[in-house]
Amino acid sequence: MVGTAIRPSPVDGHGNWDGSGHRFVAVAQHARISQPALSRIEGGGGVPTLATLGRLARAMGTTFAITVGQDTA
């Protein structure tokens, strides 16, 4: 789930997650989406586009694999 990856992600490269939301704000800014939109995605209440998922992956320094049926897209 996207939400579980957002909070612990070392976006700033320092690993300083203090629960203050600074990293959440940084992910939203780097992914060029609003904080409310990121919050919806995090909570499973939104359906992000592939472009948005790509920006989120880059902002979090990770990748996503999308599986459709038996094939990986």
C-alpha positions, -999 to +999 in steps of 0.1 A: +000+000+000+013+035-009+005+048+026+028+024+044+057+035+022+052+072+025+057+077+062+090+059+067+105+069+034+139+087+037+130+115+012+156+139+025+183+113+026+189+118+063+164+093+078+151+118+103+114+107+106+102+125+137+064+121+132+061+159+125+049+154+089+079+171+073+086+140+052+049+137+042+050+174+030+083+167+011+068+137-007+038+157-017+060+186-030+084+163-048+056+144-064+039+177-074+006+167-058-014+184-030-011+172+006-048+163+007-045+143-025-015+124-010-035+118+022-063+103+002-039+080-017-022+071+016-056+061+031-066+041+001-094+065-008-080+077-041-071+061-074-038+077-086-029+077-122+002+059-134+019+092-139+012+101-102+025+067-090+056+073-110+061+108-094+054+093-059+079+065-065+106+090-075+098+112-045+102+083-022+133+069-039+116+036-048+097+018-076+063+002-080+055-030-098+020-033-112+007-068-118-023-074-141-034-110-140-004-132-145+016-105-163+037-076-148+031-042-164 
